[in-house]
Amino acid sequence: MLCTEDALVQQTTAAYLEQELDWESVYVCNNEDFGPEGLWGRESDREVVSTRTPRTKIEEVNPGLPVTAHEESLAVFDLLKKPDLTPGEIRRIKGVAVDPLETLKAEKLRINHWRDKESTRDAVRLRIQDYLRSEGTGLPETYSEAEVRDKTDAVFVHVFRAHPMVPSPYYAAGMAS
């Protein structure tokens, strides 16, 4: 490996991730094949994190969901996660990332112009908040009340932007990003 500042940073980071988190690092500089069948499934070098493994795990936990649901689940998972989660907490958040969206899409988001009606917007926000706070289905207990409020706001903003209608124009077949 070349002895450049980038290589030294990469080596140090990879060693830390391997020792502390039991991660495996692969150096693909100038050798990576891009696209869904490439080594990491990245579309280009502008994607810094591979989504192949989280996508695969979400698909395993939620068989039968359409691909667009998996794409949106990844987006919500990113909004809900925080540093230093245990593997059990990560598994729980993967479920939390799917269920409230499916419920909202089946109910509240089907109301015409739901974003224009204050009562419907409030009902959507409350549904998200109740779900995230629920002991049985919500975020892990390590999330503080302030974190639950922040995560509720983040998920609501995502739903507000991504779902002006059902199905979402942003997560329609072939348009997921």
PyMOL commands that set and color helices and strands:
alter all, ss='L'
color gray80, all
select helices_A, chain A and resi 5-21+52-61+67-80+87-96+99-106+108-110+114-116+118-133+145-162
alter helices_A, ss='H'
color red, helices_A
deselect
rebuild
show_as cartoon
